[in-house]
Amino acid sequence: MTIVYVLIGLIVVIALYIFYNASKLKKAVTPLTEEQFKEGYRKAQLIDLREPKEFDGGHILGARNIPMTQIRQRHKEIRPDLPVYLYCQNSSRSARAALFLKKRGYDKIYQLDGGFRKWTGKIKSKN
């Protein structure tokens, strides 16, 4: 019987952790559809969080590459007074970057819902 209580406790803790992270994310970033993203990204700082190899293979026209692996060192390149439009391959890295930036005082943070893999707009590639 003790094992059952431990398992139930573990499930409750995991569910609370997931709920807590989801609520933090919701406060940190506004997800945008591709159409909404297209409406505003030219007036914002467009940041591609993918690694340079992914970026060179194709990226949204006008995007700057600041890989998620370098965001801690390079976040000061992003102005906190302007909107920040983030994207990665599927939205997971942009969500983590949004939480990081929010903690450092950035307020207007948006992410491309579904990430670059769902993007159908113009792209530029170096390959």
C-alpha positions as CSV (number, residue, x, y, z in Angstrom):
1,M,0.0,0.0,0.0
2,T,2.9,2.4,0.7
3,I,4.1,2.0,-2.8
4,V,0.8,3.1,-4.1
5,Y,0.9,6.3,-2.0
6,V,4.4,7.0,-3.2
7,L,3.4,6.6,-6.8
8,I,0.3,8.8,-6.3
9,G,2.5,11.4,-4.6
10,L,5.0,11.3,-7.5
11,I,2.3,11.7,-10.1
12,V,0.9,14.7,-8.2
13,V,4.4,16.3,-7.9
14,I,5.0,15.8,-11.7
15,A,1.6,17.3,-12.6
16,L,2.2,20.3,-10.4
17,Y,5.6,20.8,-11.9
18,I,4.2,20.7,-15.5
19,F,1.4,23.1,-14.5
20,Y,3.8,25.5,-12.9
21,N,6.1,25.6,-15.9
22,A,3.2,26.0,-18.3
23,S,1.9,29.0,-16.3
24,K,5.4,30.6,-16.2
25,L,5.7,30.1,-20.0
26,K,2.3,31.6,-20.6
27,K,3.3,34.8,-18.8
28,A,6.7,35.0,-20.5
29,V,5.8,34.7,-24.2
30,T,2.9,35.2,-26.6
31,P,2.6,32.5,-29.3
32,L,1.7,33.8,-32.7
33,T,0.3,32.1,-35.8
34,E,2.3,32.5,-38.9
35,E,0.0,35.2,-40.1
36,Q,0.3,37.2,-36.9
37,F,4.1,36.7,-36.9
38,K,4.3,38.0,-40.5
39,E,2.3,41.1,-39.5
40,G,4.8,42.2,-36.9
41,Y,8.2,40.7,-37.3
42,R,9.6,43.4,-39.6
43,K,9.1,46.0,-36.9
44,A,10.7,43.8,-34.3
45,Q,14.0,42.0,-33.5
46,L,13.7,38.7,-35.3
47,I,15.9,36.1,-33.6
48,D,16.5,32.6,-34.9
49,L,17.6,30.4,-32.0
50,R,18.8,27.4,-34.1
51,E,22.4,26.4,-34.5
52,P,24.4,28.1,-37.3
53,K,24.2,25.0,-39.5
54,E,20.4,25.0,-39.3
55,F,20.3,28.8,-39.8
56,D,22.5,28.5,-42.9
57,G,20.3,25.8,-44.3
58,G,17.4,28.3,-44.4
59,H,16.0,31.0,-42.2
60,I,13.3,33.7,-42.2
61,L,14.4,36.7,-44.2
62,G,15.8,39.4,-41.9
63,A,16.5,37.1,-38.9
64,R,19.6,37.3,-36.7
65,N,21.1,34.0,-35.5
66,I,21.6,33.9,-31.8
67,P,21.7,30.1,-31.0
68,M,20.1,29.0,-27.8
69,T,23.4,27.6,-26.7
70,Q,24.8,31.2,-26.8
71,I,21.8,33.2,-25.4
72,R,23.3,33.6,-21.9
73,Q,26.4,35.2,-23.4
74,R,24.7,37.2,-26.2
75,H,21.3,38.3,-24.8
76,K,22.6,41.9,-24.4
77,E,22.6,42.1,-28.2
78,I,18.8,42.1,-28.0
79,R,17.3,45.4,-27.0
80,P,14.8,45.1,-24.2
81,D,12.8,48.2,-25.3
82,L,11.7,46.6,-28.7
83,P,9.5,43.6,-29.4
84,V,11.4,40.3,-29.7
85,Y,10.2,37.7,-32.2
86,L,11.7,34.3,-31.5
87,Y,11.7,31.1,-33.4
88,C,13.5,27.8,-33.5
89,Q,12.8,24.5,-35.3
90,N,9.6,23.6,-33.4
91,S,9.1,26.1,-30.5
92,S,10.9,24.3,-27.6
93,R,14.1,26.4,-27.7
94,S,12.2,29.6,-28.2
95,A,10.1,28.8,-25.1
96,R,13.2,28.4,-23.0
97,A,14.8,31.5,-24.4
98,A,11.6,33.5,-23.7
99,L,11.7,32.4,-20.0
100,F,15.3,33.4,-19.8
101,L,14.7,36.8,-21.4
102,K,11.7,37.5,-19.3
103,K,13.8,37.0,-16.1
104,R,16.1,39.7,-17.5
105,G,13.5,42.3,-18.0
106,Y,12.3,41.8,-21.6
107,D,8.5,42.3,-21.8
108,K,7.4,42.1,-25.4
109,I,8.4,38.5,-26.3
110,Y,6.6,36.6,-29.1
111,Q,7.3,33.2,-30.6
112,L,6.3,31.5,-33.9
113,D,3.8,28.8,-33.0
114,G,5.1,25.5,-34.4
115,G,8.5,27.0,-35.2
116,F,10.4,27.2,-38.5
117,R,9.3,23.7,-39.6
118,K,5.8,25.1,-40.1
119,W,6.9,28.3,-41.8
120,T,5.6,28.8,-45.3
121,G,6.8,32.3,-45.9
122,K,9.9,33.6,-47.7
123,I,13.3,32.2,-46.6
124,K,16.9,32.8,-47.3
125,S,19.6,30.2,-47.3
126,K,23.4,30.2,-47.6
127,N,23.5,26.7,-49.2
